[in-house]
Structure formats: C-alpha cells, structure tokens
C-alpha cells in the first residue's frame, strides 16, 4: 500500500511539474488584439489589408503568437470590441488605430489598467498615459517634401492651389510644414487652400471652383491620393493645359503606378502608407515575445516617391 501511495505521490509531483511547465509556456505566449476602422475608403481598406498580412506572416513565423483583428464602423463599436478582446479573447497586447481620439481614450486606458500592453497607431489619444507606445507616419515630412519638390520643379516661381484634408491636428501639421517651405520662395504663391475631406468627390468640387476662379494654375497640392483623383478628373473635364503637376500624398498603388508609367501630371508622391499598421503590429508582437517594450514614440519616415524609386512602394495586391 505504501508503495502504491509513493507511486501516486510521484505521479502527482510529475503532473504538477508538467502543469507548471505548461503554465510558464502559456505566460510566454502573446495574444495580440488589433482594433482598426472598417474599410470604408481606400486608406482604411489598406489598413485592413496590411493588418491581415501582418497576422498571416507573423503567426506563421512565431508559433507562440496569436493575432485577433477587429474592425469597427464607429467609436462606440470599437470601444465594445476592446472589452471583448480583454474579457473573451484574453489579450495581453493591443495595437489600436483609434476611430476617434477623444472618445477612445478612456476605453483604451481601461484596457491598459488591466495589464495589457498598448500601442496606439496614427490617431493619438488625448491622454498619452493611456498608451505604452505610439507609432505614426511623419506628418511634417508629408507636407515638407511636396513643397520642396514643387519649389525645385517650378524653379521657385508660379501659382499653386491646395486641397487640405479634415480640420485635425494631423492636417495642421502637414499644412504648416508645406506653407513654411513655400513662404521661403517669394515668387511662389498659394492662390487658395480649402478642405476637401480626403474625399474624391469633395476634391472634384473644390478643384472645379479653383478652375473657375483662377485662369492660370501651375501646380496643385492635393495632399492625399484620393483627393488627387478628384482633382485630375476636374482638370480633364475642364480641358485645362496650364497645370503641370498634381501632387497627392500617401503612396497609393494608383499614384505610384502613374509615376512608374510616366504620367504627365502625376510625377511624384510622398509615402504615408497604411503599411504602418503592419509595422506597428510587427514591432509590438516581436517586442512582447521578447518581453521588451517599444520606444514611447516611433515615427515611420515619409519618403519622396519618384520614378527612380517608385517600384519600392508599389504593392499591386493592396486595395490602396
């Protein structure tokens, strides 16, 4: 009987040690939630596509990594998804592209309080203490590089019209950087700058107004590739030949393809690819698998795209 008890005791110890080993392994695993907006237009379509590319590639490369992607059509839905990711999916890391900054700050803060590592992407929160890391594109370069390019190609003189995005701090950064460069060239003049909401149809209407009011325009800064398409349509319908350059922004596959093909009006662009969601997921996942943290802020550089380097930025399978 004593031998049986000793055998059972040994088995119990073995099972206990094995269970402890499994528990330790489980603690080393990363369950990463990704909260992003639904694909309602080109850029967010790219965000969703790149997030899924990250999931596919990273889960294959790292057996101890699980990535759960949630898409939301509004801020309340995204806030509810955060609760589900914590309570149902038991995430220990989060990468979020907030639908809105202010309304998502408190829900994200609650996630962080539960011990989840939080990386915020692009649209910053109103309280940075609600996050561990922030990853975004370079909005200053987004405005500066096009202005420098236009100043060079226009030989420091000529008339420009501009289309801005939506009134946000992000748009303000871009506009301030663009305007500061143009102001350094006294013979360059910005005739007008209006908001077109990063929207093709709105950009078409704004450009129609510019074409009616201004009889000579040398270049257009559309500040977004979706708006660029609306601008090009308006120019084509008006049969205007005075405009020599239309500069968009974000490095969409359509803009990059036009550059590669030698389009007469679209000769350059600036990168601000939705691929930064891929970069944020990869950086966060690989850091957490090592038990490490990211820097408080990581800025993904914006690069001038011309015919010489366009192939590096062409992703034909991306929806954007």
C-alpha positions as CSV (number, residue, x, y, z in Angstrom):
1,X,0.0,0.0,0.0
2,X,2.9,2.4,0.9
3,X,4.5,1.6,-2.5
4,X,1.2,2.5,-4.3
5,X,0.9,5.8,-2.3
6,X,4.5,6.6,-3.1
7,X,3.9,5.9,-6.8
8,X,0.8,8.0,-6.8
9,X,2.7,10.8,-5.0
10,X,5.5,10.7,-7.5
11,X,2.9,10.8,-10.3
12,X,1.2,13.8,-8.7
13,X,4.5,15.6,-8.4
14,X,5.3,14.8,-12.1
15,X,1.8,16.1,-13.2
16,X,2.2,19.2,-11.1
17,X,5.6,20.0,-12.6
18,X,4.2,19.4,-16.1
19,X,1.3,21.7,-15.4
20,X,3.7,24.3,-14.1
21,X,5.7,24.0,-17.3
22,X,2.6,24.5,-19.4
23,X,1.6,27.5,-17.3
24,X,5.1,29.0,-17.8
25,X,4.9,28.4,-21.5
26,X,1.4,30.0,-21.7
27,X,2.7,33.1,-19.9
28,X,5.3,33.5,-22.6
29,X,2.7,33.5,-25.4
30,X,1.4,36.7,-26.8
31,X,-2.2,37.2,-27.7
32,X,-2.3,40.4,-29.6
33,X,-5.6,42.3,-30.3
34,X,-5.7,44.6,-33.3
35,X,-8.5,47.2,-33.3
36,X,-8.9,49.2,-36.6
37,X,-11.6,51.0,-38.5
38,X,-13.7,49.2,-41.1
39,X,-12.6,49.5,-44.7
40,X,-14.9,52.4,-45.9
41,X,-12.4,54.0,-48.3
42,X,-9.0,53.4,-49.9
43,X,-6.8,54.2,-47.0
44,X,-8.7,52.2,-44.4
45,X,-9.0,49.4,-46.9
46,X,-5.3,49.4,-47.0
47,X,-5.2,49.4,-43.2
48,X,-7.3,46.3,-43.0
49,X,-5.3,44.6,-45.8
50,X,-2.0,45.3,-44.1
51,X,-3.3,44.1,-40.7
52,X,-4.3,40.8,-42.2
53,X,-0.9,40.5,-44.0
54,X,0.8,41.0,-40.6
55,X,-1.4,38.3,-39.0
56,X,-0.6,35.8,-41.7
57,X,3.1,36.4,-41.8
58,X,3.8,36.8,-38.1
59,X,1.7,33.9,-36.8
60,X,3.5,31.7,-39.3
61,X,6.9,32.9,-38.1
62,X,6.0,32.8,-34.4
63,X,4.1,29.8,-33.0
64,X,3.7,31.5,-29.6
65,X,1.8,34.4,-31.2
66,X,-1.9,34.8,-31.8
67,X,-3.3,37.9,-33.5
68,X,-7.0,38.7,-33.3
69,X,-8.3,41.5,-35.7
70,X,-11.4,43.5,-35.0
71,X,-12.8,46.2,-37.4
72,X,-15.3,48.8,-36.3
73,X,-17.6,51.2,-38.2
74,X,-17.6,53.8,-35.4
75,X,-16.2,54.7,-32.0
76,X,-18.8,53.0,-29.8
77,X,-18.4,49.7,-31.7
78,X,-14.6,49.9,-31.3
79,X,-15.0,50.6,-27.6
80,X,-17.2,47.5,-27.2
81,X,-14.7,45.4,-29.2
82,X,-11.9,46.4,-26.7
83,X,-13.9,44.9,-23.9
84,X,-14.4,41.7,-25.8
85,X,-10.7,41.5,-26.7
86,X,-9.9,41.7,-23.0
87,X,-12.7,39.6,-21.4
88,X,-13.3,37.0,-24.2
89,X,-10.1,36.8,-26.1
90,X,-7.8,37.4,-23.1
91,X,-5.4,39.6,-25.0
92,X,-2.1,40.7,-23.3
93,X,-1.1,43.2,-26.0
94,X,-3.2,45.6,-28.1
95,X,-2.5,47.6,-31.3
96,X,-5.2,50.1,-31.9
97,X,-5.8,52.6,-34.7
98,X,-8.5,54.7,-32.9
99,X,-11.6,55.5,-34.8
100,X,-11.6,58.8,-32.9
101,X,-9.1,60.2,-30.4
102,X,-11.2,61.7,-27.6
103,X,-13.9,59.1,-27.3
104,X,-11.5,56.1,-27.4
105,X,-9.0,57.5,-24.8
106,X,-10.9,56.2,-21.7
107,X,-11.7,52.8,-23.1
108,X,-8.1,52.3,-24.1
109,X,-6.9,53.5,-20.7
110,X,-9.2,50.8,-19.1
111,X,-7.5,48.1,-21.2
112,X,-4.1,49.3,-20.1
113,X,-5.1,49.2,-16.5
114,X,-5.8,45.5,-16.8
115,X,-2.2,44.9,-17.7
116,X,-2.4,44.9,-21.4
117,X,0.5,46.4,-23.4
118,X,-1.0,49.2,-25.6
119,X,0.4,50.5,-28.9
120,X,-1.6,53.4,-30.4
121,X,-1.3,54.0,-34.2
122,X,-1.6,57.3,-36.1
123,X,-4.5,59.0,-34.4
124,X,-3.2,59.9,-31.0
125,X,-5.2,59.7,-27.8
126,X,-6.0,62.8,-25.8
127,X,-4.1,61.4,-22.8
128,X,-0.8,59.7,-23.6
129,X,-0.7,57.9,-20.2
130,X,-3.4,55.6,-21.7
131,X,-0.7,54.0,-24.0
132,X,2.7,52.4,-23.8
133,X,3.8,53.3,-27.3
134,X,2.8,55.4,-30.2
135,X,3.5,54.6,-33.9
136,X,2.7,57.1,-36.7
137,X,3.7,58.4,-40.0
138,X,5.7,61.6,-40.4
139,X,3.2,64.4,-40.9
140,X,5.7,67.1,-41.0
141,X,7.6,65.4,-43.9
142,X,4.3,64.7,-45.5
143,X,3.9,68.5,-46.0
144,X,7.5,69.5,-46.3
145,X,8.6,67.1,-49.1
146,X,5.9,68.0,-51.6
147,X,6.7,71.7,-51.0
148,X,10.4,71.2,-51.6
149,X,9.7,69.1,-54.7
150,X,7.4,71.7,-56.2
151,X,9.8,74.6,-55.4
152,X,12.5,72.7,-57.2
153,X,10.5,71.6,-60.3
154,X,8.8,75.1,-60.6
155,X,12.2,76.8,-60.2
156,X,10.9,78.8,-57.2
157,X,8.1,80.6,-59.0
158,X,4.5,80.0,-60.0
159,X,0.9,79.7,-58.7
160,X,-0.3,76.8,-56.5
161,X,-3.7,75.8,-55.3
162,X,-4.0,73.4,-52.3
163,X,-6.6,70.9,-51.0
164,X,-6.4,70.1,-47.3
165,X,-7.9,67.1,-45.5
166,X,-10.2,67.4,-42.5
167,X,-9.6,70.0,-39.7
168,X,-7.4,68.0,-37.4
169,X,-4.0,68.4,-35.7
170,X,-2.7,65.9,-38.3
171,X,-3.8,68.1,-41.2
172,X,-2.5,71.2,-39.4
173,X,1.0,69.7,-39.1
174,X,1.0,68.9,-42.8
175,X,-0.2,72.3,-43.9
176,X,2.2,74.2,-41.6
177,X,5.1,72.3,-43.0
178,X,4.0,72.8,-46.6
179,X,3.3,76.5,-46.2
180,X,6.6,77.2,-44.3
181,X,8.6,75.9,-47.3
182,X,6.6,77.8,-49.9
183,X,7.0,81.1,-47.9
184,X,10.7,80.8,-48.5
185,X,10.2,81.4,-52.2
186,X,8.7,84.9,-52.7
187,X,7.9,84.2,-56.4
188,X,5.7,81.2,-55.5
189,X,2.1,82.0,-54.4
190,X,-0.6,79.8,-52.9
191,X,-3.8,81.1,-54.5
192,X,-6.1,79.3,-52.1
193,X,-6.3,76.3,-49.8
194,X,-9.6,74.6,-49.0
195,X,-10.7,71.5,-47.1
196,X,-11.8,68.6,-49.3
197,X,-12.0,66.0,-46.5
198,X,-9.7,63.4,-48.1
199,X,-12.6,62.6,-50.4
200,X,-12.6,62.3,-54.2
201,X,-16.0,63.8,-54.8
202,X,-15.3,66.8,-52.5
203,X,-11.9,67.3,-54.1
204,X,-13.6,67.3,-57.6
205,X,-15.9,70.1,-56.4
206,X,-13.1,72.2,-54.8
207,X,-11.0,71.8,-57.9
208,X,-13.9,72.9,-60.2
209,X,-14.2,76.0,-58.1
210,X,-10.5,76.7,-58.4
211,X,-10.6,76.2,-62.2
212,X,-13.4,78.7,-62.5
213,X,-11.8,81.3,-60.3
214,X,-8.2,81.1,-61.4
215,X,-7.3,81.3,-65.1
216,X,-3.8,80.2,-64.6
217,X,-2.6,77.5,-62.1
218,X,0.9,75.9,-62.3
219,X,0.6,73.2,-59.8
220,X,-1.9,71.5,-57.3
221,X,-1.0,70.1,-53.9
222,X,-3.9,67.7,-53.3
223,X,-2.4,66.4,-50.0
224,X,-4.0,62.9,-50.5
225,X,-4.1,60.4,-53.3
226,X,-7.9,60.0,-53.1
227,X,-8.3,63.8,-53.5
228,X,-5.7,63.7,-56.3
229,X,-8.1,61.5,-58.4
230,X,-10.9,64.0,-58.0
231,X,-8.5,66.9,-59.0
232,X,-7.4,65.0,-62.1
233,X,-11.0,64.4,-63.1
234,X,-11.9,68.1,-62.8
235,X,-8.8,69.2,-64.8
236,X,-9.6,66.7,-67.5
237,X,-13.2,67.8,-67.8
238,X,-12.2,71.4,-68.0
239,X,-9.5,70.6,-70.6
240,X,-7.0,72.8,-68.8
241,X,-3.4,72.6,-70.1
242,X,-1.8,75.2,-67.8
243,X,-1.4,72.8,-64.8
244,X,1.9,71.0,-65.0
245,X,1.9,69.0,-61.7
246,X,-0.7,67.4,-59.4
247,X,0.9,66.2,-56.2
248,X,-1.2,63.9,-54.0
249,X,0.1,62.0,-50.9
250,X,0.2,58.6,-49.1
251,X,1.7,56.5,-51.9
252,X,-1.4,54.7,-53.1
253,X,-0.9,52.0,-55.7
254,X,-2.7,54.1,-58.3
255,X,-0.5,57.1,-57.7
256,X,2.7,55.0,-57.7
257,X,1.6,53.2,-60.9
258,X,1.0,56.6,-62.6
259,X,4.6,57.7,-61.6
260,X,6.0,54.4,-62.9
261,X,4.1,54.8,-66.2
262,X,5.4,58.4,-66.7
263,X,2.1,60.2,-66.1
264,X,2.5,63.9,-67.3
265,X,0.7,65.4,-64.3
266,X,1.5,62.9,-61.5
267,X,5.3,62.7,-61.4
268,X,5.9,62.4,-57.7
269,X,4.2,61.5,-54.4
270,X,5.0,61.1,-50.7
271,X,4.8,57.9,-48.7
272,X,2.3,57.7,-45.8
273,X,1.3,54.1,-46.4
274,X,-1.3,52.3,-44.4
275,X,1.5,49.7,-44.1
276,X,2.4,51.4,-40.8
277,X,-0.3,49.3,-39.2
278,X,1.8,46.2,-40.4
279,X,4.9,47.8,-38.9
280,X,3.2,48.6,-35.6
281,X,1.8,45.1,-35.3
282,X,5.2,43.6,-36.1
283,X,7.2,45.8,-33.8
284,X,4.7,45.2,-30.9
285,X,4.5,41.5,-31.4
286,X,8.2,40.9,-31.7
287,X,9.0,43.1,-28.7
288,X,6.4,41.4,-26.5
289,X,7.6,37.9,-27.5
290,X,11.0,39.0,-26.1
291,X,9.5,40.6,-23.0
292,X,10.6,44.0,-24.3
293,X,8.9,47.4,-24.7
294,X,8.9,49.8,-27.7
295,X,10.2,53.4,-27.5
296,X,7.5,55.8,-26.4
297,X,7.2,57.2,-29.9
298,X,8.2,55.6,-33.3
299,X,7.8,57.7,-36.4
300,X,7.7,55.9,-39.7
301,X,9.6,58.2,-42.2
302,X,7.8,59.7,-45.2
303,X,9.8,59.4,-48.4
304,X,9.6,61.3,-51.7
305,X,8.4,58.8,-54.4
306,X,9.7,59.5,-57.9
307,X,10.1,57.3,-61.0
308,X,13.6,56.3,-59.7
309,X,12.3,54.6,-56.6
310,X,8.6,54.0,-57.3
311,X,8.9,50.2,-57.6
312,X,9.9,50.0,-53.9
313,X,6.5,51.5,-53.0
314,X,4.2,49.6,-55.4
315,X,2.0,47.0,-53.7
316,X,-0.3,45.8,-56.5
317,X,-2.3,43.4,-54.2
318,X,-3.2,46.1,-51.7
319,X,-6.6,47.8,-52.1
320,X,-4.9,51.2,-51.6
